[in-house]
Each structure stands twice: as C-alpha cells, then as structure tokens.
Amino acid sequence: MNCREAEELLLDSLDERVPDHVRRVLEGHLSTCTSCSAFAASARAVDAQLTAALLPAVPPPSIATNLRTRIRRERRTAFNENLPDLIHLTGCGVSTILCAALLPVDPTVSLAAGVGFTCVSYVFMAVVRWSLEAAGQPDW
C-alpha cells in the first residue's frame, strides 16, 4: 500500500466502516510510515473536534405527525387520480361476467370479447386523458 492509498482509506474509514482485512493493511502501513501516521493523527483529531462541535440535528416532535398527514393526503390524491380507471375496470369486469353468465353464447367467447373490449376501451380512455392533459384541460 502506498501513502496515497493509505490517506484515501483513512479518510474513508472516518465516514464508513472499512472491512477488517483492509483496516489491518492500513494499520500496518501507518505503523511503518511516519508521515501517514501523522496524517492519521491529525485527521482523527479534526474528526473528533468536528464530532464534538457539530451536534446532530434534532427534528421537531411535530415532524412525524406532519409526515403522516402528508402521506394520507398523497394516498387520497393517488386514489382520486386512479378512480376513473378503477371504475372502468370494475364496470367492464362486471359486464363481462354478466354477459358470460346470461347470454346464450359460449361463455369463453363472451369472456374473450369482454377482455378485448376492456383493453381497447382502456387504451382509448388513456389516449383521451393524455390528450386533455396535453391541451391543459382539467382532468375528468
């Protein structure tokens, strides 16, 4: 290990845990190199002074309440934005099942037609929604 690598590893070790085998190699280099040993002592001293001088930020107690409120609001917004899709898929699903059960046609044909119509109408609805959003019109 050269001095440059030792200095980089030493600085990394101040912020994060270095694997044991790397730490042993670093300590071995520091025991034989006086300049790196002096650099390590000064870096550790500065780190200790900064740790003592800079107190960790204490979040206000209301942050948890505010965060929960914001998460609930965003969930409601996401649900409201997805409501037309949910209504569409539910309506198509119920209609498809009723057609398969009540029409005098093979149920597999009704199910296939229902799934196909659901997919095509969903794509059409998505294109219309995208067009309205692109035109700056309010969402439906």
C-alpha positions in Angstrom: 0.0 0.0 0.0 1.4 3.4 -0.9 0.8 6.7 1.0 -1.9 8.0 -1.3 -4.0 4.8 -0.9 -3.4 4.9 2.8 -4.7 8.5 3.1 -7.8 7.7 1.0 -8.6 4.7 3.1 -8.0 6.6 6.3 -10.4 9.3 5.2 -13.0 6.7 4.1 -12.7 5.0 7.4 -13.7 8.2 9.2 -17.1 8.1 7.4 -17.8 4.5 6.9 -16.8 1.1 8.2 -13.8 -0.4 6.3 -13.5 -4.2 6.1 -11.2 -5.7 8.7 -8.6 -7.0 6.3 -8.3 -3.6 4.7 -8.1 -1.9 8.2 -5.3 -4.3 9.1 -3.3 -3.4 6.0 -3.9 0.3 6.7 -2.8 0.0 10.3 0.3 -1.9 9.1 1.2 0.9 6.8 0.6 3.5 9.5 2.9 1.7 11.9 5.8 1.9 9.4 5.2 5.3 7.7 5.7 8.4 9.9 4.1 10.9 7.5 0.9 8.8 7.1 0.8 8.2 10.9 1.0 12.0 11.5 -1.7 12.5 8.8 -3.9 9.9 10.5 -3.5 11.5 13.9 -4.4 15.0 12.6 -7.4 13.6 10.6 -8.7 11.8 13.6 -8.2 14.9 15.8 -10.1 17.1 13.3 -12.9 14.4 13.1 -13.2 14.3 16.9 -13.3 18.1 17.1 -16.0 18.3 14.4 -18.0 15.5 16.0 -17.9 17.4 19.4 -18.7 20.8 17.8 -21.4 19.7 15.5 -24.4 18.5 17.4 -26.8 16.2 15.5 -29.9 17.9 14.2 -32.9 17.1 16.3 -36.1 17.1 14.3 -39.1 18.8 15.8 -41.6 16.5 17.5 -44.3 17.5 15.1 -42.5 16.1 12.1 -43.9 12.6 12.5 -47.5 14.0 12.6 -46.9 16.2 9.7 -45.3 13.4 7.7 -48.3 11.0 8.4 -50.7 13.8 7.4 -48.9 14.3 4.1 -48.8 10.6 3.4 -52.5 10.3 4.0 -53.2 13.3 1.7 -51.0 11.8 -1.1 -52.7 8.5 -0.8 -56.1 10.1 -1.2 -54.8 12.1 -4.2 -53.5 9.0 -5.8 -56.8 7.2 -5.2 -58.8 10.0 -6.7 -56.5 10.1 -9.7 -56.9 6.4 -10.3 -60.7 6.3 -9.6 -61.7 6.6 -13.3 -59.5 3.6 -14.1 -60.9 1.6 -11.2 -64.5 2.4 -12.2 -63.8 1.4 -15.8 -62.2 -1.9 -15.0 -64.8 -2.8 -12.4 -67.6 -1.9 -14.8 -66.1 -3.9 -17.6 -65.4 -6.9 -15.4 -69.0 -7.0 -14.0 -70.4 -6.6 -17.5 -68.2 -9.3 -18.9 -69.2 -11.8 -16.2 -72.9 -11.0 -16.6 -72.6 -11.5 -20.4 -70.8 -14.8 -19.9 -73.5 -15.9 -17.4 -76.7 -14.7 -19.2 -76.1 -14.6 -23.0 -76.9 -17.7 -25.0 -73.4 -17.8 -26.3 -70.4 -19.9 -25.3 -69.1 -18.2 -22.1 -65.5 -18.3 -23.3 -66.5 -16.2 -26.3 -68.2 -13.7 -24.0 -65.2 -13.6 -21.7 -62.7 -13.1 -24.6 -64.9 -10.4 -26.1 -65.2 -8.7 -22.7 -61.5 -8.8 -22.1 -60.8 -7.5 -25.6 -63.3 -4.6 -25.2 -61.9 -3.7 -21.8 -58.4 -3.5 -23.1 -59.4 -1.4 -26.2 -61.6 0.9 -24.3 -58.9 1.4 -21.6 -56.4 2.4 -24.2 -58.9 4.8 -25.8 -59.6 6.3 -22.4 -55.9 6.7 -21.7 -55.4 8.4 -25.0 -58.3 10.8 -24.4 -57.0 11.6 -20.9 -53.5 12.2 -22.2 -54.9 14.5 -24.9 -56.9 16.5 -22.4 -53.8 16.8 -20.1 -51.7 17.9 -23.1 -54.2 20.5 -24.0 -54.2 21.9 -20.5 -57.8 20.9 -19.8 -58.9 19.8 -16.3 -59.0 16.1 -15.8 -62.3 14.4 -15.7 
